[in-house]
Amino acid sequence: HRDLHSFPTRRSSDLFALLCRCGKAANACDHPDVANGARIVLPPSPEPLAYNLAIALRLEDHAFDGDVTIDVEVRESGLRELTLHAKELTFTSATFGAELATGIKVDNEKATVTFSFANALPRGTSKLNVVYSGVLNNQMCGFYRSTYKDVKGEDKLMASTQFESIDARRCFPCWDEPARKSQFTCSLRVPVHMTALSNMPESQSLNHNDGTKTVSFMETPRMSTYLLAFVVGEFDHVSAMTQHGVVIRVYCPPGKPHLGSFALQCAVAALDRYDDTFQIHYPLPKSDMVAIPEFAAGAMENWGLVTYREVDLLIDKDASSRQRQRVAEVVIHELAHQWFGNLVTMDWWDDLWLNEGFATWMETGICDELHPSWSMWEQFITDMQGRALQLDALRSSHPIQVPIANAEEVEQVFDAISYCKGGSVVRMVHAVVGKDHFVQGLRAYMNEFKYGNATTGDLWKAWELASGKPVTDMMGQWTTQMGFPLLEVLEAEAAADGVVTLKLKQGWFLADGSAPAAGFQPPSQDATRDGEEDAYAATPAWMPKQNSFQPPAQQPWQAQAPA
Protein backbone atom coordinates (compact mmCIF):
# COMPACT_ATOMS: atom_id res chain seq x y z
CA HIS A 1 0.00 0.00 0.00
CA ARG A 2 1.11 3.52 -0.73
CA ASP A 3 1.43 6.10 1.99
CA LEU A 4 -1.98 7.70 1.65
CA HIS A 5 -1.20 10.44 4.14
CA SER A 6 0.87 12.39 1.63
CA PHE A 7 -0.57 14.17 -1.35
CA PRO A 8 0.16 12.33 -4.60
CA THR A 9 3.02 13.58 -6.68
CA ARG A 10 1.50 12.22 -9.89
CA ARG A 11 -1.58 13.69 -11.53
CA SER A 12 -4.36 13.49 -8.98
CA SER A 13 -6.95 11.83 -11.17
CA ASP A 14 -4.45 9.09 -12.05
CA LEU A 15 -4.39 8.06 -8.42
CA PHE A 16 -8.08 8.60 -7.71
CA ALA A 17 -8.89 4.93 -7.40
CA LEU A 18 -5.97 4.41 -5.06
CA LEU A 19 -6.91 7.21 -2.72
CA CYS A 20 -10.68 6.93 -2.65
CA ARG A 21 -12.76 4.57 -0.54
CA CYS A 22 -13.01 1.82 -3.12
CA GLY A 23 -9.46 2.20 -4.31
CA LYS A 24 -7.68 0.80 -1.29
CA ALA A 25 -6.07 -1.85 -3.48
CA ALA A 26 -5.89 -0.05 -6.80
CA ASN A 27 -2.44 -1.38 -7.59
CA ALA A 28 -3.56 -4.98 -7.25
CA CYS A 29 -5.85 -7.14 -9.30
CA ASP A 30 -6.13 -10.11 -6.98
CA HIS A 31 -9.65 -11.35 -6.50
CA PRO A 32 -11.31 -14.25 -4.75
CA ASP A 33 -11.93 -17.34 -6.84
CA VAL A 34 -15.64 -17.68 -6.16
CA ALA A 35 -17.28 -19.85 -8.82
CA ASN A 36 -21.05 -19.53 -8.42
CA GLY A 37 -20.74 -20.07 -4.70
CA ALA A 38 -23.82 -19.56 -2.53
CA ARG A 39 -23.88 -16.20 -0.77
CA ILE A 40 -23.25 -16.33 2.94
CA VAL A 41 -26.11 -14.21 4.28
CA LEU A 42 -28.46 -14.19 7.23
CA PRO A 43 -31.81 -16.03 6.91
CA PRO A 44 -34.40 -14.06 4.88
CA SER A 45 -36.86 -14.23 7.74
CA PRO A 46 -37.10 -12.27 9.97
CA GLU A 47 -36.76 -8.84 8.34
CA PRO A 48 -35.64 -5.60 10.09
CA LEU A 49 -37.89 -2.61 9.43
CA ALA A 50 -36.54 0.14 11.69
CA TYR A 51 -33.78 0.69 14.24
CA ASN A 52 -33.91 2.98 17.27
CA LEU A 53 -30.30 3.23 18.42
CA ALA A 54 -29.00 5.01 21.53
CA ILE A 55 -25.23 5.16 22.13
CA ALA A 56 -23.48 6.61 25.18
CA LEU A 57 -19.87 7.44 24.40
CA ARG A 58 -17.15 6.77 27.00
CA LEU A 59 -14.41 8.47 25.07
CA GLU A 60 -11.65 8.37 27.68
CA ASP A 61 -12.32 4.67 28.26
CA HIS A 62 -12.21 3.97 24.51
CA ALA A 63 -15.65 2.40 24.78
CA PHE A 64 -19.36 2.96 24.32
CA ASP A 65 -22.64 1.58 25.64
CA GLY A 66 -25.50 0.80 23.31
CA ASP A 67 -29.21 0.17 23.49
CA VAL A 68 -30.96 -0.73 20.24
CA THR A 69 -34.62 -1.49 19.61
CA ILE A 70 -35.36 -3.03 16.22
CA ASP A 71 -38.80 -3.41 14.64
CA VAL A 72 -38.63 -6.96 13.30
CA GLU A 73 -41.13 -8.68 11.04
CA VAL A 74 -41.28 -12.43 11.62
CA ARG A 75 -42.49 -14.15 8.46
CA GLU A 76 -42.48 -17.81 9.45
CA SER A 77 -43.97 -19.86 12.25
CA GLY A 78 -42.02 -21.76 14.89
CA LEU A 79 -39.00 -19.45 14.91
CA ARG A 80 -37.19 -19.53 18.26
CA GLU A 81 -33.90 -17.87 17.36
CA LEU A 82 -32.79 -14.55 15.90
CA THR A 83 -29.34 -14.29 14.34
CA LEU A 84 -27.81 -10.88 13.65
CA HIS A 85 -24.37 -9.66 12.66
CA ALA A 86 -22.19 -8.51 15.55
CA LYS A 87 -18.46 -8.08 16.01
CA GLU A 88 -16.44 -7.13 19.10
CA LEU A 89 -19.61 -6.40 21.08
CA THR A 90 -20.47 -7.57 24.61
CA PHE A 91 -24.13 -8.30 25.31
CA THR A 92 -26.05 -7.66 28.53
CA SER A 93 -29.60 -8.66 27.60
CA ALA A 94 -32.02 -9.21 24.75
CA THR A 95 -35.81 -9.24 24.70
CA PHE A 96 -38.35 -9.85 21.94
CA GLY A 97 -41.61 -8.23 22.88
CA ALA A 98 -41.94 -9.10 26.56
CA GLU A 99 -39.91 -12.31 26.35
CA LEU A 100 -36.34 -12.34 27.64
CA ALA A 101 -33.79 -14.29 25.63
CA THR A 102 -32.78 -17.52 27.31
CA GLY A 103 -29.49 -17.72 25.47
CA ILE A 104 -27.01 -15.37 23.79
CA LYS A 105 -24.44 -17.10 21.58
CA VAL A 106 -21.64 -15.17 19.88
CA ASP A 107 -19.89 -16.69 16.85
CA ASN A 108 -16.64 -14.78 16.37
CA GLU A 109 -15.76 -16.60 13.16
CA LYS A 110 -19.02 -15.72 11.45
CA ALA A 111 -19.30 -12.34 13.23
CA THR A 112 -22.84 -13.10 14.40
CA VAL A 113 -24.85 -13.25 17.60
CA THR A 114 -27.83 -15.56 18.09
CA PHE A 115 -30.58 -14.83 20.62
CA SER A 116 -32.59 -17.88 21.70
CA PHE A 117 -36.07 -17.79 23.21
CA ALA A 118 -38.06 -20.40 25.11
CA ASN A 119 -41.21 -19.90 23.06
CA ALA A 120 -41.78 -19.56 19.33
CA LEU A 121 -41.75 -15.95 18.20
CA PRO A 122 -45.14 -14.66 17.05
CA ARG A 123 -45.55 -13.89 13.37
CA GLY A 124 -45.88 -10.25 12.47
CA THR A 125 -43.97 -7.21 13.71
CA SER A 126 -42.52 -7.01 17.22
CA LYS A 127 -39.65 -5.21 18.88
CA LEU A 128 -36.25 -6.74 19.58
CA ASN A 129 -34.34 -4.84 22.28
CA VAL A 130 -30.64 -5.46 22.86
CA VAL A 131 -28.44 -3.88 25.54
CA TYR A 132 -24.72 -4.15 24.86
CA SER A 133 -21.34 -2.40 24.92
CA GLY A 134 -18.52 -2.02 22.43
CA VAL A 135 -14.93 -0.96 21.91
CA LEU A 136 -14.02 2.43 20.46
CA ASN A 137 -11.15 0.94 18.51
CA ASN A 138 -8.15 2.53 16.80
CA GLN A 139 -8.41 0.46 13.60
CA MET A 140 -10.23 3.11 11.51
CA CYS A 141 -13.23 0.83 11.01
CA GLY A 142 -16.55 0.47 12.78
CA PHE A 143 -16.92 3.07 15.53
CA TYR A 144 -13.37 4.26 16.18
CA ARG A 145 -11.32 6.92 17.90
CA SER A 146 -8.70 9.26 16.51
CA THR A 147 -6.73 12.24 17.76
CA TYR A 148 -6.88 15.89 16.74
CA LYS A 149 -5.53 19.20 18.06
CA ASP A 150 -7.88 21.68 19.69
CA VAL A 151 -7.60 25.46 19.40
CA LYS A 152 -4.83 25.44 22.03
CA GLY A 153 -2.78 22.91 20.08
CA GLU A 154 -3.43 20.14 22.60
CA ASP A 155 -4.07 16.55 21.52
CA LYS A 156 -7.67 15.48 22.01
CA LEU A 157 -9.76 12.44 21.19
CA MET A 158 -12.68 12.31 18.79
CA ALA A 159 -14.87 9.50 17.47
CA SER A 160 -16.18 8.69 14.00
CA THR A 161 -17.49 5.74 12.02
CA GLN A 162 -16.50 3.80 8.90
CA PHE A 163 -19.08 1.09 8.27
CA GLU A 164 -18.51 0.16 4.63
CA SER A 165 -18.30 -2.61 3.78
CA ILE A 166 -19.27 -4.77 6.78
CA ASP A 167 -18.39 -2.87 9.93
CA ALA A 168 -21.73 -1.51 11.12
CA ARG A 169 -21.78 -4.76 13.12
CA ARG A 170 -18.89 -3.38 15.21
CA CYS A 171 -21.21 -0.60 16.44
CA PHE A 172 -24.56 -2.33 16.91
CA PRO A 173 -26.12 -5.75 16.25
CA CYS A 174 -27.85 -5.61 12.87
CA TRP A 175 -28.62 -7.28 9.57
CA ASP A 176 -25.43 -5.94 7.98
CA GLU A 177 -26.20 -6.59 4.30
CA PRO A 178 -26.87 -3.97 1.60
CA ALA A 179 -30.29 -5.36 0.69
CA ARG A 180 -31.58 -5.36 4.30
CA LYS A 181 -32.53 -1.69 4.27
CA SER A 182 -34.21 0.01 7.21
CA GLN A 183 -34.89 3.39 8.73
CA PHE A 184 -32.74 4.59 11.63
CA THR A 185 -33.52 6.90 14.54
CA CYS A 186 -30.38 7.59 16.57
CA SER A 187 -29.16 9.46 19.62
CA LEU A 188 -25.66 10.03 21.00
CA ARG A 189 -24.67 10.88 24.57
CA VAL A 190 -21.42 12.82 24.29
CA PRO A 191 -19.28 15.38 26.18
CA VAL A 192 -21.22 18.62 26.37
CA HIS A 193 -18.53 20.69 24.61
CA MET A 194 -18.40 18.43 21.55
CA THR A 195 -20.37 18.50 18.31
CA ALA A 196 -22.31 15.32 17.53
CA LEU A 197 -23.32 14.61 13.93
CA SER A 198 -25.25 11.86 12.17
CA ASN A 199 -26.95 11.36 8.81
CA MET A 200 -29.96 13.50 9.66
CA PRO A 201 -30.34 16.90 11.36
CA GLU A 202 -30.49 17.19 15.12
CA SER A 203 -34.01 16.99 16.52
CA GLN A 204 -33.23 17.60 20.20
CA SER A 205 -30.31 18.22 22.57
CA LEU A 206 -30.65 17.45 26.28
CA ASN A 207 -28.01 18.65 28.77
CA HIS A 208 -27.65 16.21 31.67
CA ASN A 209 -25.71 18.72 33.83
CA ASP A 210 -22.98 16.13 34.42
CA GLY A 211 -20.67 17.18 31.60
CA THR A 212 -22.62 15.22 28.99
CA LYS A 213 -25.55 15.82 26.66
CA THR A 214 -27.76 13.57 24.54
CA VAL A 215 -28.19 14.67 20.95
CA SER A 216 -31.10 13.06 19.10
CA PHE A 217 -31.50 12.98 15.34
CA MET A 218 -34.41 12.80 12.91
CA GLU A 219 -35.33 9.48 11.32
CA THR A 220 -33.37 8.57 8.20
CA PRO A 221 -34.83 7.44 4.88
CA ARG A 222 -34.76 3.71 4.20
CA MET A 223 -31.11 2.81 3.68
CA SER A 224 -28.42 0.16 4.13
CA THR A 225 -26.56 -0.26 7.41
CA TYR A 226 -23.18 0.60 5.87
CA LEU A 227 -24.40 4.17 5.21
CA LEU A 228 -25.21 5.00 8.84
CA ALA A 229 -22.63 7.36 10.37
CA PHE A 230 -21.65 9.25 13.51
CA VAL A 231 -18.99 11.88 14.17
CA VAL A 232 -18.19 13.38 17.59
CA GLY A 233 -15.52 16.05 18.10
CA GLU A 234 -14.68 19.74 18.20
CA PHE A 235 -15.14 21.53 14.88
CA ASP A 236 -15.59 24.83 13.14
CA HIS A 237 -17.62 24.90 9.97
CA VAL A 238 -18.66 26.89 6.92
CA SER A 239 -22.08 26.51 5.33
CA ALA A 240 -24.19 27.42 2.31
CA MET A 241 -27.53 26.47 0.79
CA THR A 242 -28.22 24.98 -2.62
CA GLN A 243 -30.79 26.41 -5.02
CA HIS A 244 -33.17 23.65 -3.93
CA GLY A 245 -32.87 24.43 -0.22
CA VAL A 246 -30.36 21.85 1.03
CA VAL A 247 -27.99 23.07 3.73
CA ILE A 248 -24.39 22.03 3.11
CA ARG A 249 -21.80 22.33 5.86
CA VAL A 250 -18.08 21.59 5.79
CA TYR A 251 -16.67 20.75 9.24
CA CYS A 252 -13.01 21.61 9.78
CA PRO A 253 -10.48 21.46 12.62
CA PRO A 254 -10.97 24.22 15.22
CA GLY A 255 -9.78 27.59 13.98
CA LYS A 256 -9.57 26.56 10.30
CA PRO A 257 -13.03 26.99 8.77
CA HIS A 258 -11.59 28.83 5.76
CA LEU A 259 -9.99 25.59 4.57
CA GLY A 260 -13.41 24.20 3.70
CA SER A 261 -14.54 27.03 1.39
CA PHE A 262 -13.48 25.47 -1.92
CA ALA A 263 -15.02 22.09 -1.11
CA LEU A 264 -18.22 23.88 -0.10
CA GLN A 265 -18.40 25.66 -3.47
CA CYS A 266 -17.91 22.34 -5.29
CA ALA A 267 -20.59 20.62 -3.23
CA VAL A 268 -23.23 23.32 -3.75
CA ALA A 269 -22.69 23.37 -7.51
CA ALA A 270 -22.59 19.57 -7.81
CA LEU A 271 -25.70 18.89 -5.71
CA ASP A 272 -27.79 21.26 -7.84
CA ARG A 273 -26.55 19.63 -11.04
CA TYR A 274 -27.35 16.16 -9.73
CA ASP A 275 -30.85 17.31 -8.78
CA ASP A 276 -31.39 18.53 -12.33
CA THR A 277 -29.85 15.43 -13.95
CA PHE A 278 -31.70 12.77 -11.97
CA GLN A 279 -34.93 14.77 -11.59
CA ILE A 280 -35.10 13.37 -8.07
CA HIS A 281 -34.08 16.03 -5.61
CA TYR A 282 -31.61 15.16 -2.88
CA PRO A 283 -34.01 13.68 -0.30
CA LEU A 284 -32.29 14.78 2.93
CA PRO A 285 -32.53 18.30 4.40
CA LYS A 286 -28.77 18.63 4.87
CA SER A 287 -25.46 17.34 3.61
CA ASP A 288 -22.50 17.52 5.99
CA MET A 289 -18.89 16.93 4.97
CA VAL A 290 -16.38 16.29 7.74
CA ALA A 291 -12.58 16.13 7.68
CA ILE A 292 -11.38 13.20 9.80
CA PRO A 293 -7.70 13.34 10.91
CA GLU A 294 -7.24 9.55 10.89
CA PHE A 295 -9.00 8.00 7.94
CA ALA A 296 -8.21 4.79 6.06
CA ALA A 297 -9.36 5.91 2.61
CA GLY A 298 -10.07 9.07 0.63
CA ALA A 299 -13.73 9.51 1.54
CA MET A 300 -16.91 7.66 2.49
CA GLU A 301 -20.34 8.54 1.07
CA ASN A 302 -22.46 8.14 4.23
CA TRP A 303 -25.87 9.54 3.35
CA GLY A 304 -25.99 13.13 4.59
CA LEU A 305 -22.69 12.84 6.48
CA VAL A 306 -19.79 12.31 4.10
CA THR A 307 -16.44 11.77 5.80
CA TYR A 308 -13.10 12.62 4.22
CA ARG A 309 -9.40 12.36 4.69
CA GLU A 310 -8.33 15.90 5.53
CA VAL A 311 -6.20 16.34 2.40
CA ASP A 312 -9.19 15.45 0.19
CA LEU A 313 -11.45 18.13 1.67
CA LEU A 314 -9.41 20.98 3.10
CA ILE A 315 -7.21 23.33 1.07
CA ASP A 316 -6.29 27.00 1.39
CA LYS A 317 -6.65 29.75 -1.18
CA ASP A 318 -3.08 29.29 -2.42
CA ALA A 319 -3.51 25.60 -3.25
CA SER A 320 -2.24 24.43 -6.61
CA SER A 321 -4.55 23.58 -9.49
CA ARG A 322 -3.74 19.91 -8.94
CA GLN A 323 -4.81 20.09 -5.31
CA ARG A 324 -8.02 21.90 -6.22
CA GLN A 325 -8.79 19.30 -8.85
CA ARG A 326 -8.23 16.49 -6.39
CA VAL A 327 -10.63 18.00 -3.84
CA ALA A 328 -13.24 18.71 -6.52
CA GLU A 329 -13.02 15.15 -7.87
CA VAL A 330 -13.46 13.50 -4.50
CA VAL A 331 -16.28 15.79 -3.32
CA ILE A 332 -18.22 15.44 -6.57
CA HIS A 333 -17.63 11.68 -6.65
CA GLU A 334 -18.99 11.20 -3.15
CA LEU A 335 -22.04 13.35 -3.83
CA ALA A 336 -22.84 11.23 -6.90
CA HIS A 337 -23.13 8.31 -4.48
CA GLN A 338 -25.98 10.06 -2.67
CA TRP A 339 -28.10 8.85 -5.59
CA PHE A 340 -26.06 6.04 -7.16
CA GLY A 341 -25.33 3.89 -4.12
CA ASN A 342 -27.41 5.49 -1.39
CA LEU A 343 -30.83 6.14 -2.95
CA VAL A 344 -30.43 3.07 -5.18
CA THR A 345 -28.06 0.48 -3.73
CA MET A 346 -26.52 -2.61 -5.31
CA ASP A 347 -28.37 -5.76 -4.30
CA TRP A 348 -25.11 -7.49 -3.32
CA TRP A 349 -21.42 -6.68 -3.33
CA ASP A 350 -20.73 -8.31 -6.71
CA ASP A 351 -22.46 -5.28 -8.25
CA LEU A 352 -20.18 -2.85 -6.42
CA TRP A 353 -19.15 -1.33 -9.74
CA LEU A 354 -22.67 0.14 -10.06
CA ASN A 355 -21.74 2.51 -7.24
CA GLU A 356 -18.16 3.21 -8.14
CA GLY A 357 -18.04 3.10 -11.92
CA PHE A 358 -20.97 5.46 -12.28
CA ALA A 359 -19.67 7.89 -9.64
CA THR A 360 -16.30 7.94 -11.40
CA TRP A 361 -17.97 8.82 -14.71
CA MET A 362 -20.23 11.49 -13.16
CA GLU A 363 -17.36 13.03 -11.24
CA THR A 364 -15.48 13.60 -14.49
CA GLY A 365 -18.47 15.15 -16.25
CA ILE A 366 -19.43 17.53 -13.44
CA CYS A 367 -15.80 18.59 -12.91
CA ASP A 368 -15.55 19.30 -16.64
CA GLU A 369 -18.66 21.50 -16.48
CA LEU A 370 -17.43 23.44 -13.47
CA HIS A 371 -13.78 23.73 -14.56
CA PRO A 372 -13.47 23.31 -18.33
CA SER A 373 -9.85 24.50 -18.28
CA TRP A 374 -8.90 21.27 -16.50
CA SER A 375 -9.70 19.20 -19.62
CA MET A 376 -11.21 16.45 -17.51
CA TRP A 377 -12.28 14.15 -20.34
CA GLU A 378 -8.81 14.23 -21.84
CA GLN A 379 -7.46 13.31 -18.42
CA PHE A 380 -10.06 10.56 -18.14
CA ILE A 381 -8.71 8.91 -21.30
CA THR A 382 -5.08 9.02 -20.23
CA ASP A 383 -5.60 8.35 -16.54
CA MET A 384 -8.79 6.45 -15.77
CA GLN A 385 -9.20 4.54 -18.99
CA GLY A 386 -5.45 4.16 -19.34
CA ARG A 387 -5.21 2.68 -15.86
CA ALA A 388 -8.08 0.29 -16.63
CA LEU A 389 -6.44 -0.87 -19.86
CA GLN A 390 -3.12 -1.35 -18.10
CA LEU A 391 -4.56 -3.61 -15.41
CA ASP A 392 -7.07 -5.36 -17.64
CA ALA A 393 -4.32 -6.44 -20.04
CA LEU A 394 -2.93 -8.72 -17.33
CA ARG A 395 -3.91 -12.35 -16.84
CA SER A 396 -4.35 -11.51 -13.15
CA SER A 397 -7.19 -9.08 -13.91
CA HIS A 398 -10.80 -9.84 -13.05
CA PRO A 399 -14.24 -8.99 -14.46
CA ILE A 400 -16.01 -5.85 -13.29
CA GLN A 401 -18.64 -8.12 -11.77
CA VAL A 402 -16.86 -10.60 -9.51
CA PRO A 403 -18.94 -13.34 -7.88
CA ILE A 404 -18.72 -12.80 -4.13
CA ALA A 405 -19.97 -15.44 -1.74
CA ASN A 406 -18.67 -14.00 1.53
CA ALA A 407 -19.02 -10.26 2.09
CA GLU A 408 -15.57 -10.20 3.69
CA GLU A 409 -14.12 -10.72 0.20
CA VAL A 410 -15.49 -7.43 -1.13
CA GLU A 411 -12.44 -5.46 -0.01
CA GLN A 412 -10.46 -7.20 -2.73
CA VAL A 413 -12.58 -5.73 -5.53
CA PHE A 414 -12.33 -2.12 -4.34
CA ASP A 415 -9.82 -1.53 -7.12
CA ALA A 416 -9.16 0.25 -10.39
CA ILE A 417 -11.23 -2.29 -12.33
CA SER A 418 -14.37 -1.35 -10.38
CA TYR A 419 -13.61 2.37 -10.62
CA CYS A 420 -11.69 3.01 -13.80
CA LYS A 421 -12.95 0.24 -16.08
CA GLY A 422 -16.42 0.66 -14.60
CA GLY A 423 -16.36 4.38 -15.41
CA SER A 424 -15.08 3.62 -18.92
CA VAL A 425 -17.96 1.19 -19.53
CA VAL A 426 -20.49 3.83 -18.42
CA ARG A 427 -18.84 6.27 -20.82
CA MET A 428 -19.17 3.70 -23.59
CA VAL A 429 -22.90 3.24 -22.87
CA HIS A 430 -23.36 7.02 -23.00
CA ALA A 431 -21.71 7.10 -26.43
CA VAL A 432 -23.73 4.18 -27.77
CA VAL A 433 -27.24 5.18 -26.62
CA GLY A 434 -26.74 8.95 -26.82
CA LYS A 435 -27.11 11.60 -24.14
CA ASP A 436 -30.91 11.93 -24.21
CA HIS A 437 -31.60 8.19 -24.00
CA PHE A 438 -28.85 7.80 -21.41
CA VAL A 439 -30.46 10.37 -19.10
CA GLN A 440 -33.98 9.06 -19.81
CA GLY A 441 -32.97 5.53 -18.87
CA LEU A 442 -31.10 6.73 -15.81
CA ARG A 443 -34.12 8.63 -14.50
CA ALA A 444 -36.38 5.62 -15.07
CA TYR A 445 -33.92 3.39 -13.21
CA MET A 446 -33.74 5.80 -10.27
CA ASN A 447 -37.50 6.14 -10.02
CA GLU A 448 -38.12 2.40 -10.18
CA PHE A 449 -35.55 1.42 -7.55
CA LYS A 450 -35.32 4.47 -5.24
CA TYR A 451 -34.91 3.50 -1.57
CA GLY A 452 -34.37 -0.07 -2.76
CA ASN A 453 -31.78 -2.29 -4.38
CA ALA A 454 -30.90 -3.08 -7.99
CA THR A 455 -28.57 -5.15 -10.13
CA THR A 456 -26.47 -4.46 -13.20
CA GLY A 457 -29.17 -6.12 -15.31
CA ASP A 458 -31.73 -3.61 -14.03
CA LEU A 459 -29.59 -0.72 -15.26
CA TRP A 460 -28.98 -2.32 -18.67
CA LYS A 461 -32.75 -2.88 -19.03
CA ALA A 462 -33.52 0.77 -18.26
CA TRP A 463 -31.13 2.00 -20.94
CA GLU A 464 -32.37 -0.66 -23.35
CA LEU A 465 -35.99 0.42 -22.95
CA ALA A 466 -35.05 4.09 -23.31
CA SER A 467 -32.91 3.64 -26.42
CA GLY A 468 -34.29 0.58 -28.16
CA LYS A 469 -30.74 -0.76 -28.47
CA PRO A 470 -29.55 -4.21 -27.29
CA VAL A 471 -27.72 -2.81 -24.29
CA THR A 472 -27.99 -6.00 -22.23
CA ASP A 473 -26.46 -8.23 -24.90
CA MET A 474 -23.91 -5.67 -26.01
CA MET A 475 -22.66 -4.25 -22.71
CA GLY A 476 -23.12 -7.22 -20.40
CA GLN A 477 -20.03 -8.81 -21.89
CA TRP A 478 -17.90 -5.91 -20.72
CA THR A 479 -18.78 -6.47 -17.07
CA THR A 480 -18.97 -10.28 -16.88
CA GLN A 481 -15.64 -11.15 -18.52
CA MET A 482 -12.20 -9.80 -17.91
CA GLY A 483 -9.97 -8.18 -20.49
CA PHE A 484 -10.74 -6.26 -23.67
CA PRO A 485 -10.58 -7.03 -27.40
CA LEU A 486 -7.94 -6.08 -29.92
CA LEU A 487 -9.45 -5.39 -33.36
CA GLU A 488 -7.23 -5.43 -36.44
CA VAL A 489 -8.26 -4.33 -39.95
CA LEU A 490 -6.87 -6.99 -42.29
CA GLU A 491 -8.38 -5.71 -45.54
CA ALA A 492 -10.43 -2.77 -46.80
CA GLU A 493 -12.21 -3.32 -50.12
CA ALA A 494 -14.27 -0.69 -51.95
CA ALA A 495 -16.95 -1.95 -54.35
CA ALA A 496 -18.16 -0.07 -57.44
CA ASP A 497 -21.29 1.09 -55.60
CA GLY A 498 -19.12 2.75 -52.97
CA VAL A 499 -19.70 0.17 -50.26
CA VAL A 500 -16.54 -0.46 -48.28
CA THR A 501 -16.03 -3.89 -46.75
CA LEU A 502 -13.61 -4.25 -43.88
CA LYS A 503 -12.16 -7.59 -42.93
CA LEU A 504 -11.55 -7.55 -39.20
CA LYS A 505 -9.63 -9.83 -36.91
CA GLN A 506 -10.38 -9.94 -33.20
CA GLY A 507 -8.43 -11.28 -30.27
CA TRP A 508 -8.18 -10.86 -26.54
CA PHE A 509 -5.40 -8.38 -25.87
CA LEU A 510 -2.83 -9.42 -23.29
CA ALA A 511 0.23 -7.44 -22.34
CA ASP A 512 2.42 -10.54 -22.42
CA GLY A 513 1.79 -10.95 -26.16
CA SER A 514 -0.14 -14.20 -25.96
CA ALA A 515 -3.34 -14.59 -27.96
CA PRO A 516 -5.96 -16.77 -26.25
CA ALA A 517 -9.28 -17.41 -27.95
CA ALA A 518 -11.95 -14.95 -26.86
CA GLY A 519 -14.93 -13.13 -28.24
CA PHE A 520 -16.39 -9.70 -27.55
CA GLN A 521 -19.20 -7.79 -29.19
CA PRO A 522 -17.56 -4.39 -29.59
CA PRO A 523 -20.06 -1.64 -30.44
CA SER A 524 -19.01 0.53 -33.38
CA GLN A 525 -19.58 4.24 -33.64
CA ASP A 526 -19.63 5.81 -37.09
CA ALA A 527 -18.41 9.35 -37.59
CA THR A 528 -18.30 11.75 -40.54
CA ARG A 529 -15.43 14.05 -41.47
CA ASP A 530 -16.55 16.72 -39.00
CA GLY A 531 -16.62 14.19 -36.19
CA GLU A 532 -20.38 14.13 -35.69
CA GLU A 533 -21.88 10.83 -34.60
CA ASP A 534 -23.90 9.36 -37.46
CA ALA A 535 -25.07 5.86 -36.60
CA TYR A 536 -24.47 3.00 -34.24
CA ALA A 537 -24.13 -0.66 -35.05
CA ALA A 538 -23.20 -3.85 -33.28
CA THR A 539 -22.63 -7.32 -34.61
CA PRO A 540 -25.71 -9.48 -33.86
CA ALA A 541 -23.69 -12.06 -31.96
CA TRP A 542 -20.26 -12.40 -30.44
CA MET A 543 -17.78 -11.50 -33.14
CA PRO A 544 -15.68 -14.50 -34.19
CA LYS A 545 -11.93 -14.27 -34.55
CA GLN A 546 -12.42 -13.00 -38.14
CA ASN A 547 -15.41 -11.29 -39.67
CA SER A 548 -16.37 -8.98 -42.53
CA PHE A 549 -18.14 -5.73 -41.71
CA GLN A 550 -19.73 -3.18 -44.04
CA PRO A 551 -19.93 0.34 -42.62
CA PRO A 552 -22.53 2.83 -43.88
CA ALA A 553 -21.79 4.36 -47.26
CA GLN A 554 -20.65 7.80 -46.15
CA GLN A 555 -17.42 9.19 -47.46
CA PRO A 556 -15.02 9.66 -45.95
CA TRP A 557 -15.71 7.14 -43.16
CA GLN A 558 -13.83 6.32 -40.02
CA ALA A 559 -14.64 3.64 -37.47
CA GLN A 560 -14.29 4.73 -33.88
CA ALA A 561 -14.40 2.69 -30.69
CA PRO A 562 -16.52 4.67 -28.25
CA ALA A 563 -14.53 3.63 -25.17
Summary of the structure (lengths in Angstrom):
residues: 563
radius of gyration: 25.4
end to end distance: 29.3
largest distance: 93.5
contacts: 1934
relative contact order: 0.11
helix: 29%
strand: 32%
